[in-house]
């Protein structure tokens, strides 16, 4: 059989480099059966016996040339149930990294699911409560000493914490790319995080005001274990309540050297899309690092953005 793969984000985003976990497992499964696996394109549709399309983000356009009979999956397809999963015989496969030759690190999960029920997040509905998933030894690659973990709330699970602890001294550098919950970090957890080797940053989320004080405590705890604020990266959700986001940024700015990355709220399943003000705040004020030298009102005044109204 000839199998076609379609990565909707790679198809749409010119500089997208992060690999699609599901497609790598699908590729590995079919190659183990002796099938030929190729990337799908509209002009080659007729050669494929099966086509798999994966779409992570609901704002990624659906390719209009994708045939109706293609197997679709991922949270980006709004007509696909959120709790859709790979069959066990595919999910257990080790990912085929050869289809993303630019990727020089391993990716995977130690845990799946989340205990929180944040209104903007689909994970609890998609994966349920947090449960153990894999040991890190089963995820790492033999040709790389870098491991990117995609766990959504790893510190809420004893298994996740024990796995992080066992990575200490392993020689692997890691990244937890979804952002940890600062409210779960005490001095014992900070000690573990401080002993791990990080690819670049230690990431946390600050999506509500209730997370500000815990982040202050995290910075203090990590400082005791040799982690400077410039090694800490904060994801900041920007809803239509810009004043709330502004308050969180002003509080976080008091931590000299900390890194902030803002994400304007999007949720296609709930028909939520960012307005101009949210995009300006996230893409220019925060991403452009203007927040380091001026407040949001000062930024608007300097650019004479009186036309930016919430719509």
Secondary structure, 3 states (H helix, E strand, C coil): CEEEEEEHHHHHCCCCCCCCHHHHHHHHHHHHCCCEEEECCHHHHHHCCEEEEECCCCCCCCCCCCCCCCEEECCCCCCCCCCCCCCHHHHCCCCCHHHCCCCCCEEECCEECCCCCCCCCCHHHHHCCCEECCCHHHCCCCCCCEEEECCCCHHHCHHHHHHHHHHCCCCCEEEECCCECHHHCCHHHHHHHHHCEECCCEEEECCCHHHHHHHHHHHHHHHHCCCCHHHEEEEEEECCCHHHHHHHHHHHCCCCCCEEEEEECCEHHHCECCCHHHHHHHHHHHCCCHHHCCCHHHHHHHHCCCCCCCC
